[in-house]
Amino acid sequence: MRIHWIDQFEKGNIGMMSRPRGNEWLEDEIKKLTLFDVSMVVCLLERTEISELEIE
């Protein structure tokens, strides 16, 4: 998993990344985000894409 940091601010950073692997890997993918001190994730996928990719 790679995060592309866009900008850094005094009180936080903004980055973007590809979607995590879904299904049985999803929990581990989300846990990895803590290694990068990620505290919030915003998903821009459509509901149908989320279901199809099994990242619900």
DADAGI-V51761 format. One record per residue. N is the residue number from 1. RES is the residue in three letters. SS is DSSP state (helix for helix, strand for strand, loop for the rest). Layout:
n=N res=RES ss=SS
n=N res=RES ss=SS
//
This chain:
n=1 res=MET ss=loop
n=2 res=ARG ss=loop
n=3 res=ILE ss=loop
n=4 res=HIS ss=strand
n=5 res=TRP ss=strand
n=6 res=ILE ss=strand
n=7 res=ASP ss=strand
n=8 res=GLN ss=strand
n=9 res=PHE ss=strand
n=10 res=GLU ss=loop
n=11 res=LYS ss=loop
n=12 res=GLY ss=strand
n=13 res=ASN ss=strand
n=14 res=ILE ss=strand
n=15 res=GLY ss=strand
n=16 res=MET ss=strand
n=17 res=MET ss=loop
n=18 res=SER ss=loop
n=19 res=ARG ss=loop
n=20 res=PRO ss=loop
n=21 res=ARG ss=loop
n=22 res=GLY ss=loop
n=23 res=ASN ss=helix
n=24 res=GLU ss=helix
n=25 res=TRP ss=helix
n=26 res=LEU ss=helix
n=27 res=GLU ss=helix
n=28 res=ASP ss=helix
n=29 res=GLU ss=helix
n=30 res=ILE ss=helix
n=31 res=LYS ss=helix
n=32 res=LYS ss=helix
n=33 res=LEU ss=helix
n=34 res=THR ss=helix
n=35 res=LEU ss=helix
n=36 res=PHE ss=helix
n=37 res=ASP ss=loop
n=38 res=VAL ss=loop
n=39 res=SER ss=loop
n=40 res=MET ss=loop
n=41 res=VAL ss=loop
n=42 res=VAL ss=loop
n=43 res=CYS ss=loop
n=44 res=LEU ss=loop
n=45 res=LEU ss=loop
n=46 res=GLU ss=loop
n=47 res=ARG ss=helix
n=48 res=THR ss=helix
n=49 res=GLU ss=helix
n=50 res=ILE ss=helix
n=51 res=SER ss=helix
n=52 res=GLU ss=helix
n=53 res=LEU ss=loop
n=54 res=GLU ss=loop
n=55 res=ILE ss=loop
n=56 res=GLU ss=loop
//
